Amino acid sequence: MIIFGTRGYLYQLAILTLVCGRCGNPAAHTLRKRVTKFTLFFIPLFPVSSKYATQCTFCGAEQKIIKEQADQLLAHAAAGQAAAQQPQQPPQQAQPPYQP
């Protein structure tokens, strides 16, 4: 007897601050990827489908998005995170000229 089937995996890719389309609040949204994999004898072998969605943490509304939109949101989140990690140097103050 051969045992086969599918199993779903849920990955949280990023947390973004967006304006919710349902409640209109600027709130944190989780960017999630759901992957369904084919299993043989309970061992996941290869992905069958991938779906992306964002979920508002304020009202719980979930919106499905396409892969290209998810990639753009990930790039935006990575750029924002990289800018936040760079140390900010205080502005240089002009020194008065040397007078003997």
LINQUI-V242563 format. One record per pair of residues at least 4 apart in sequence whose ideal C-beta (glycine too) atoms are under 8 Angstrom apart, sorted by sequence separation. I is the first residue (numbers start at 1). J is the second residue. D is the distance in whole Angstrom. If there is no record, write none. Layout:
I,J,D + I,J,D
//
This chain:
20,24,6 + 23,27,8 + 39,43,6 + 56,60,6 + 65,69,4 + 66,70,7 + 67,71,6 + 68,72,7 + 69,73,6 + 70,74,6 + 71,75,6 + 72,76,6 + 73,77,6 + 74,78,6 + 75,79,6 + 76,80,6 + 77,81,6 + 78,82,6 + 79,83,6 + 80,84,6 + 81,85,6 + 82,86,7 + 19,24,7 + 20,25,5 + 39,44,5 + 40,45,6 + 55,60,7 + 56,61,5 + 65,70,6 + 19,25,7 + 20,26,8 + 38,44,7 + 39,45,7 + 55,61,7 + 56,62,8 + 19,26,5 + 20,27,6 + 37,44,4 + 38,45,5 + 55,62,5 + 18,26,7 + 37,45,7 + 38,46,6 + 54,62,7 + 55,63,8 + 65,73,8 + 17,26,6 + 18,27,7 + 20,29,7 + 37,46,7 + 38,47,8 + 53,62,5 + 54,63,5 + 17,27,7 + 37,47,5 + 38,48,5 + 53,63,6 + 17,28,6 + 18,29,5 + 36,47,7 + 37,48,6 + 53,64,5 + 54,65,6 + 16,28,7 + 17,29,7 + 35,47,5 + 36,48,5 + 52,64,7 + 53,65,6 + 15,28,5 + 16,29,5 + 36,49,5 + 51,64,7 + 52,65,5 + 15,29,7 + 16,30,8 + 35,49,7 + 36,50,8 + 52,66,7 + 15,30,6 + 16,31,6 + 35,50,5 + 52,67,6 + 14,30,8 + 15,31,7 + 34,50,7 + 14,31,5 + 33,50,6 + 34,51,5 + 50,67,7 + 52,69,7 + 12,30,6 + 13,31,5 + 33,51,7 + 34,52,8 + 52,70,4 + 12,31,7 + 13,32,7 + 33,52,5 + 34,53,7 + 54,73,7 + 12,32,6 + 13,33,6 + 32,52,7 + 11,32,7 + 31,52,7 + 32,53,5 + 10,32,6 + 11,33,5 + 31,53,8 + 32,54,7 + 10,33,8 + 11,34,8 + 31,54,6 + 32,55,7 + 10,34,5 + 11,35,7 + 30,54,7 + 9,34,7 + 29,54,5 + 30,55,5 + 8,34,6 + 9,35,5 + 29,55,6 + 8,35,7 + 9,36,8 + 29,56,6 + 30,57,7 + 8,36,5 + 9,37,7 + 28,56,8 + 29,57,7 + 7,36,7 + 8,37,8 + 27,56,6 + 28,57,5 + 6,36,5 + 7,37,6 + 27,57,6 + 28,58,8 + 6,37,7 + 25,56,8 + 27,58,4 + 6,38,6 + 7,39,5 + 27,59,8 + 5,38,8 + 6,39,6 + 23,56,7 + 25,58,5 + 4,38,7 + 5,39,5 + 22,56,7 + 25,59,7 + 4,39,6 + 9,44,8 + 23,58,6 + 4,40,5 + 18,54,7 + 20,56,4 + 23,59,4 + 3,40,7 + 4,41,8 + 7,44,6 + 22,59,6 + 33,70,7 + 2,40,7 + 3,41,5 + 16,54,7 + 20,58,6 + 23,61,7 + 2,41,8 + 3,42,7 + 20,59,6 + 22,61,4 + 31,70,6 + 21,61,7 + 20,61,6 + 6,48,6 + 21,63,6 + 31,73,6 + 31,74,7 + 31,77,8 + 13,70,7 + 16,73,6 + 14,73,7 + 14,74,6 + 16,76,7 + 13,74,6 + 16,77,5 + 15,77,8 + 14,77,4
//
